[in-house]
Amino acid sequence: MRFRTFLQNIIRSLVEHRILLALGLGAASGIVLNTLYPINEANSLLRLIAYQRPPVFHGLVWSYGLFLYPRGRRKLERADCLVVSEK
């Protein structure tokens, strides 16, 4: 019985702080993914885009970084849904 109440208290604390926990885990996963899969600026296609159209290249790099973080991706998906539903 004591272990059950201990477990309930831990779960209750996690549920109460779920937003902070989600932000922390999202940031941690984004950092890990950015470390494991950085954007390859040596790619010839990306170098061509950077040479011919620097704003497009910077937009690609920015969006790649944004989509590594789950919270940012969800917010952008919601914004796209709102724009589509208005038309």
Backbone torsions as a table, in degrees:
resi	resn	phi	psi	omega
1	MET	NA	-38.6	-177.3
2	ARG	-66.8	-38.0	178.4
3	PHE	-65.2	-36.7	179.4
4	ARG	-64.3	-43.8	178.6
5	THR	-67.8	-35.7	176.1
6	PHE	-61.9	-44.8	178.6
7	LEU	-65.4	-39.5	177.5
8	GLN	-63.6	-39.1	178.7
9	ASN	-66.2	-39.7	177.7
10	ILE	-65.4	-46.1	-179.8
11	ILE	-64.3	-40.8	178.5
12	ARG	-61.6	-41.6	178.2
13	SER	-65.1	-40.1	177.8
14	LEU	-65.3	-39.4	179.5
15	VAL	-68.8	-38.0	179.1
16	GLU	-65.2	-32.6	-178.1
17	HIS	-109.2	32.7	-174.7
18	ARG	-66.7	-31.7	179.7
19	ILE	-67.9	-46.4	178.0
20	LEU	-63.8	-39.3	178.1
21	LEU	-65.0	-41.9	178.9
22	ALA	-65.9	-40.9	177.3
23	LEU	-63.7	-42.7	179.2
24	GLY	-64.8	-45.4	179.1
25	LEU	-67.9	-36.3	177.1
26	GLY	-64.8	-43.1	178.3
27	ALA	-66.1	-41.2	179.2
28	ALA	-64.3	-42.4	179.2
29	SER	-67.0	-36.5	176.9
30	GLY	-64.6	-40.6	178.9
31	ILE	-65.8	-43.4	179.6
32	VAL	-64.9	-45.0	179.7
33	LEU	-65.8	-36.6	177.7
34	ASN	-66.9	-31.9	176.9
35	THR	-74.2	-41.2	-178.0
36	LEU	-76.8	-36.6	-176.2
37	TYR	-128.3	68.4	177.7
38	PRO	-71.8	159.8	178.9
39	ILE	-69.4	135.1	-176.7
40	ASN	-89.4	95.4	-178.8
41	GLU	-76.3	-7.4	176.8
42	ALA	-84.7	-5.0	178.2
43	ASN	-63.6	131.7	-174.5
44	SER	-64.6	-36.2	178.9
45	LEU	-67.0	-43.1	178.0
46	LEU	-65.6	-37.0	177.3
47	ARG	-65.5	-38.5	177.6
48	LEU	-64.7	-43.4	177.8
49	ILE	-62.8	-41.6	179.5
50	ALA	-64.4	-34.5	-179.2
51	TYR	-74.6	-44.5	-174.8
52	GLN	-83.7	-40.1	-177.2
53	ARG	-137.7	82.6	-178.3
54	PRO	-57.5	-38.0	178.8
55	PRO	-63.6	-35.6	178.2
56	VAL	-66.2	-42.5	178.7
57	PHE	-61.4	-45.6	179.5
58	HIS	-65.0	-34.8	175.2
59	GLY	-65.3	-39.4	177.5
60	LEU	-65.3	-44.2	179.3
61	VAL	-64.1	-41.9	179.6
62	TRP	-64.5	-44.9	-178.8
63	SER	-69.0	-34.3	175.7
64	TYR	-61.2	-44.8	177.6
65	GLY	-64.9	-37.2	179.5
66	LEU	-65.5	-40.6	-176.4
67	PHE	-76.5	-8.6	173.8
68	LEU	-75.9	-23.1	-178.0
69	TYR	-100.5	120.2	-173.9
70	PRO	-58.1	-39.2	-177.7
71	ARG	-65.3	-44.3	179.4
72	GLY	-64.0	-38.5	179.2
73	ARG	-64.9	-42.8	-179.7
74	ARG	-64.5	-40.1	179.4
75	LYS	-65.1	-39.2	179.5
76	LEU	-68.7	-39.0	178.2
77	GLU	-64.1	-40.0	177.7
78	ARG	-64.2	-40.1	179.0
79	ALA	-64.3	-40.2	177.7
80	ASP	-63.8	-40.0	179.3
81	CYS	-64.2	-39.2	179.6
82	LEU	-66.3	-39.7	-179.5
83	VAL	-67.1	-40.9	-179.4
84	VAL	-67.5	-38.5	-176.7
85	SER	-71.0	-23.4	-179.7
86	GLU	-75.2	-25.8	-176.6
87	LYS	-74.9	NA	NA
